[in-house]
């Protein structure tokens, strides 16, 4: 049984801030996909086989503390994974930086 849950990544914008865009960004979604596998407690990053993007991540717990950080080195299938079995139950957020552009998302550990 597949328990992978896609983490929806989006670009962060300040609420009511002066830097809020007046139009939709040209690339509103991340060029990679991120999945959380609750069975293996791992985060799976999916790019493409020829991925030359610089990709790093920061994972925060529900209190905003950094619990994991690193850089992605994609394999020949365009995948990278990390084990997150040290995370406590609850909501977590993730920041993914792709070539200097930040995307954020959230996932829950059961």
C-alpha positions in Angstrom: 0.0 0.0 0.0 1.4 3.4 -1.0 1.4 6.0 1.8 3.2 8.8 0.0 1.6 12.2 0.4 2.6 15.0 -1.9 3.8 18.1 -0.1 2.3 21.1 -2.0 5.0 23.6 -2.4 4.2 27.3 -3.1 6.1 30.5 -3.1 5.8 32.5 0.1 4.5 36.1 0.0 4.1 38.4 3.0 0.4 39.0 3.9 -0.4 42.6 3.1 3.3 43.4 2.4 4.5 45.9 -0.1 6.4 43.2 -1.9 3.3 41.2 -2.7 3.1 40.6 -6.5 0.5 42.5 -8.6 0.2 39.5 -10.9 0.8 35.8 -10.8 4.4 34.7 -10.8 5.7 33.1 -14.0 6.6 29.9 -12.1 4.2 29.6 -9.2 5.0 26.0 -8.5 8.3 24.4 -7.6 10.3 22.7 -10.4 10.6 19.6 -8.2 8.0 17.5 -6.3 8.3 16.5 -2.7 6.6 13.5 -1.0 6.4 12.4 2.6 6.2 8.6 3.1 4.6 7.9 6.5 5.6 4.2 6.4 9.3 4.7 6.0 9.2 8.2 7.6 11.2 9.6 4.7 11.0 12.7 2.5 11.4 12.0 -1.2 12.4 14.7 -3.6 11.7 14.1 -7.3 13.4 16.2 -10.0 14.4 14.9 -13.4 17.2 12.7 -14.6 19.2 15.7 -15.9 18.5 17.8 -12.9 21.2 20.5 -12.7 19.3 22.6 -10.2 20.8 23.5 -6.8 18.3 22.2 -4.3 18.4 22.5 -0.5 15.8 22.1 2.2 15.1 23.2 5.8 12.5 21.3 7.9 10.9 23.0 10.9 8.8 21.5 13.7 5.5 23.0 14.8 7.4 25.4 17.1 9.5 26.8 14.3 12.7 25.1 15.3 15.0 23.7 12.6 15.0 19.9 12.8 16.7 19.0 9.5 18.6 20.8 6.8 20.7 19.7 3.8 21.3 19.7 0.1 19.8 17.3 -2.5 22.0 15.2 -4.7 19.7 13.5 -7.2 20.3 9.9 -8.3 20.2 8.7 -11.9 16.4 8.5 -11.7 16.1 12.1 -10.6 15.3 11.2 -6.9 16.7 12.1 -3.5 15.4 10.9 -0.1 16.1 11.5 3.5 15.0 9.6 6.6 13.0 11.6 9.1 12.4 9.1 11.9 13.7 11.5 14.5 10.7 13.8 13.9 8.0 14.0 16.6 4.4 13.7 15.8 2.6 16.8 14.6 2.7 19.4 11.8 6.0 20.3 10.2 6.9 22.8 7.5 9.5 22.6 4.8 11.4 25.3 2.9 12.8 24.1 -0.4 15.3 26.4 -2.2 15.7 25.7 -5.9 18.4 27.9 -7.6 17.8 30.6 -5.0 14.0 30.6 -5.2 12.2 29.6 -2.1 9.1 27.4 -1.9 7.3 26.3 1.3 5.0 23.5 2.2 3.7 21.6 5.2 3.2 17.9 6.2 2.1 16.0 9.2 3.9 13.1 11.0 1.4 10.7 12.6 
